[in-house]
Every structure is written in C-alpha cells, then in structure tokens.
Amino acid sequence: MEKNVKNTSFLYKLLSLFSVVRGYNIMTLVIAQYLASIFIFSPEKSLRKVILDSNLFFIVLATVCVVASGYIINNFYDKERDLINRPVKSRIDNLVSQKTRLNIYFLLNFIGFLLAFLVSWKAALFFAVYIFLIWFYSHKLKHYPIIGWLSAAIVTILPFFAIFVYYKNFSEIIFIHAIFLFLLLLIRELVKTLENMNGDILTNHQSIPIKYGVPFTKWLSSGLSLLILIPIYILWQYPEIGWMKVYFLAALLFLPVFVLLLWNSSTTKRYIILHSLLKLLILVGIFSLIFIDTSLIVSRIL
C-alpha cells in the first residue's frame, strides 16, 4: 500500500515537472527543429542523413534542456502572477518544491551546455549566451513593457538560429520565413499580455496594456497583422514553398478575422481563445513545412 502511494506521488511530481517545463511546447519545438532542418535548412540532404546526424541531435537535445530550464526560471520569477492568472496550473506546478526545481534548472543548463560543446565551441558559446538571455529576460527585461515584449519573442525564436548557424544556410527564403514567424510571435505575445492583465494589475507588473492601455495594444496588434502581409506576399512568390502556399493563404484569411475578434474582445476568456488560435496557427505552420517542394520528398526518402 505504501509503495503504491509513493509511486502515485512520484507520478504526480513527474506530471508537475512536465507542466513546469511545458513539455507539450518542448515536444512541438523538437518537431519544428527537425522539420525546419529537413525542409528549409538542408533541402539538398537525404532525410536519413538529416535524421541520423548526431550533431543535429545534440543541438536539438541541448535546446530541449535549455528551453526547459528557461521555463523553470520563468516560473520562479512569475509565481505570484501565475497564482492569479493560472491558479490550476500553479497548484500542479507546486507539487514539486522550489528548491528541487532550481536544482533541475542548473542541471539542465549544465547538460545543455555540455551537449552543445560536443558539437563545437561555437555551439557551446551560442547556448551559454542563450542561457544568460533567458535568465536576464525572466529577471529583468520582462519588467520593461516594450523591451520585455520584444525580448520574449526573440528568446522564443532563438532555438531556430542554433540550427541556422549549424547549417550555415543564409538564403533569402529562410530570412523571410524568420521575419514571418517573428511577427507572428510578437502578435501572440501582445495577446498574452491582454490575457494576463488581472495578474499584472494585482502584482504591479508593467506590461504594455497596463502602461499604455488596451486600445494601444490592440492597435499595435492590428498594425503587426497588417505588416505580416509583406513576408506572406514575398514568400508566395517562391515556387520552392510548394503546397505551403495553402497555409499562407489560410493565414491571409485568418488575420482579418483575428483583428475583428480582437477588437470585439474584452474578457480574459476571449483573449485566451485568441491566444489559442494564434498558437494553433503557429503549430499548423510548423507541420506545413512538410509541403515545401513535395516533388523532392520521395527522392529524398530513397
């Protein structure tokens, strides 16, 4: 009986850690890195060669460790706001003690740095800087509305730069893809600030809607939704994106609807729905990478 209780307790703590490090986001990131490696960064290599590349595996694993540790330290600094904004998640997260979480934070950073060092000293340097930036964002930058908003999107997109640097692929289409994703992340971060306003007010956290107002935040989101049409138009001109054009067409149709819904939203529940829709758009975009230049997929498998 006592053994069953211990096993149950261990399982709960494991689920709690999964919640703290946002395991679902990390699994998505792993898939995104591999799909980007296969279809964007190394389109000339066979699928087998990319998937069995040990250096790529170490980079992806290092990313997993560092991003997971980033969620832990972010959770540490946001505990008061999360109690208000995400009470259920906070209760789950607190099944594992703060001390244990911080020990895991340092361990994951060390493992991530070590894995990167196995690839090269440049990769190790990149991840050392990335670790510092995540901590600096969580500890300091997020308290400045505009800087915190921009740095949140930068920290999110940086794992793809690890792959970018590894393959040394500096093509124009990759650059435009990066701009599209970055703008989409900026819009998502703005909606998150609207979603988290209750906790920000009660903890005196200066986010964009708190300092500059909700209408300003919505105008900024609308402006970015208009600006993102530029990379969509440019990418549409590339025959290499293949059937991914369908995704960009869907994004083109979604954005005006999103802006309309945004201006008609005023409750946390509605902002959560909009945030979920943006996350879904990003997720669909990740899996749409498989439709880039489909004529080459069979030959690359063979």
N, C-alpha and C positions, 0 to 999 in steps of 0.2 A: 504494500500500500504506500509506504513512504517513498519507495523507488518510483512509483507512478506519479506521485506528487512532484518529485524532483524533476522527472522527465517533462512533465507538463510545464513546470516553472521554467525549465531550460528552453522549451519550445516557445513560450510566451516572450522570453527575453530575446530569443533569436528573431522573432517576428517584430519585436520592438526595435532591434538594431536595423532590420530591413526597412522599417518605417523611418528611422532617423536618417539613414544614408540614402533614402528614397531609391530603393533597389529597382523599382519599376523604371525610373528615369535613367538609371545606370545601364540597365539591360537595353533600353532604347538607344542610348549613346553608343554602346558596343556595336549594335546592328548598324547604326548610322556610320560609324567609322569604317566598318568593313565594306559597306555598300559604297561609300564615297571612295574608298581605296580601289575597289574593283571597277567602278563605272566612271569615276571622274579623274582620280589622281594617277591611275596606271591602266588606262584603257588598252594599251598595247600588250599587256601581260596576260597570260592564261589565268583562269580562275584558280586552278590548282596551285600555281606559283604564288599568287597573292595570298590565298588562304593558308598555305603552308610556310609562309615567310615568318621565320622565328623573330626577326627584328620587329616586324609589324605587330606580332603577338605581344611582345614585351612592351611596346609603346601603348597598345590598347589596354594591357593589364596595368601599366603604370598610370594611365588615365583613370581607370576604374578606381584604383587606390587613392589617388589624389582628389578626384571629384567626391568620392565617398567621405574622405576626411574633411573636405570643404563643407559638405552638408552638416557634418558633426559640429564644426566650429561655428557655422552659421546658426545652427540650432542652439548652441551655447549662448551666443550673444542675443538671440531673438526669443529667449524663453518666455519673457514677460509678455511680449506681443502675441506670441503663439498661443499662450493660455487664453487670450481673448479671441483671437481670430480663428484658431483651430483647436478648440478645447478637447475634442475627442482624440485627435492625433497627439496632442500634448500628453494626455493621460497614457496613451500607448507608449510614447517615447520615454516617459519617465519610469517605465518598468526596469530600465537599465540605469544604474546610478550615474551621476555626472562624472564622478572620478573614473569609472570604467570607460565611459565614452571618450573622455580626454586621453586616457591611456591608448585606446584604439586609434584615436586621431593621430598621435605621434607615431605609433607603429605603422599605420597605413602610409603616412608621409615618408617614413624611412624606407619602407618596401618599394613605394613608387619611385623614389629617387634611385634606389639600387637597381631596379629593373631598367630604368632609363639609362643608367650608367653602363649596363650590359650592351646597350645599343651603341652609344658613343658619349663622349664627354659633352658634346653639344646638346644631345638629348637630355642629359642629366642637368645641364645648365638651364635649359628651357623649363624643365619641371621644377627646378629649385625656384626659379623666378615665378612660375605659376603658383606654387605653394604659398610664396610670400604674398602675391597679389590677392589670392583668395582670403588669406588671413587679414590683410590690410583693408580689403573691401568690407569684410564682416566686422572688423574692429573700428574702423574709422570712416571710410569713404561713403558707406550707406547712410550716414547721418547728414550728408550734404545732398539736398534733393536732386539737382541736375547731375552732379558728378556721380552720385550713388546710382542713379538710373542708368547712365551711360556705362559705368563700370560693371553693373550687373549683367548687361548684355555682352560686354567684352569678355568677362570671365566665362560666360556660357559658351561663347563661340570659340574660345582659345583651344580646346582639345582638337579641333579640326586643323588648327595651324601646326600642331605636332605632326600630323600626317602630311600636311602641306610641305613642311620643312624636310621631312624624311624622304619624300619622293622628288623634292626639288622641281615640282611641276608648276611653272608660273604662267600658265596660259590665261588668256583673256576671259574665257568662259568660266574658269574657276573663280576669277576675281569678281565677275558679275554675280555668280551664284552666291558668293560670300556676302556681297552687298545686299542681295535679296533677303538672305537669312538674317543678317544683322538688323535690317529694318523691321523684319517680322518680329524679331526678339525685342526690339525697342517698343513696338506696339504692345506686345504681350506684357512687358514689364510695367508699362503705364496702366494697363488694365488691372494688374496685380496691386498697384498702389491704390486704385479705387476700391478694389476688393478688401484691402486691409485697413481701410480708413478708421474703423472703430478702434482697433488696437493701437493705431498710430496716435489717435487723439488722446486716449487714456494714458499712454506712456510718453506723451510729448515728443513723438518721433516726427521729424520734419520731412515728410515725403512731398512730392510735387503737388498733389491735390490739397494737402494741408496748408502748404505755404503759399501756393499760387492760385488755389481754387479748383473746383471740379470743372467749371466751364473751360478754363485754360487747358486742363489735362485732356479734355475731350477734343478741343481744337487741335492740340498737338498730335493726338492720336489720328485725327482726321487728316491732318497735313501729311503725316507719315504714310497713311493709307493711300494718299494721292501720289506721294513721292515714289512709293514702291512699284508703281505702274511703269516707271522708267526701266528698271532692270528686267521686269517681266517682258516689256516690249523688245528690249535688246536680246534677251535670251530666245525669244520667239523667232528671231532671225537666223539662229544657228540650226542647221539641219541635224547637227550631232545630238541634239537633245531628244530626237526621235519622238516617241509617243508620250514623253513627259510634257509635251505641249498641252495635252489634255489637262494635266494638273495645273499648269499656269493659267489655262482658260478658266478652270474651276475657281482658282484664286482670284482671277479678274472679276468673276461674277459674285464671289463671296464678299469681297472687300466693301462694295457699296452697301450691301445688306448689313455687314458688320457695323459700319458707320451709322447707319439708320438705327439699328438696335442700340448702339452705344448712347446716342443722344436721347433715346427713349427709356434709358435705364437710370434708376436712382436708388436701387436697393442692393445690398450685398449679394443676395441670391442671384440677381440678374447679372451682376459683374462676374460672379463665379461661373455662370453659364457661358458668358462671352470669353472668359479666360479658357474654359474647357474647349470651346470651339477653335480658339487660336492654337491651343496645344494639339488638337486633332488635325488642324491644317498643317502644322509642322510635322506631325507624325506621318501623315499621308505623303507629304513631300519627301520624307526620308525613304519610304517604300517605293515611291515613284521613280527613284533613281534606277531601278531595275529596267525601266522602259527606255533608258537612254541608249540609242543606237542598237535596237533589238536585233538587227540583221547580223551583228557580230557575236551575239551571246552563244549560239550553238557552236560556232567555230572555236570560240574561246574555251568552251567546255571540253571540246575534243582536243 
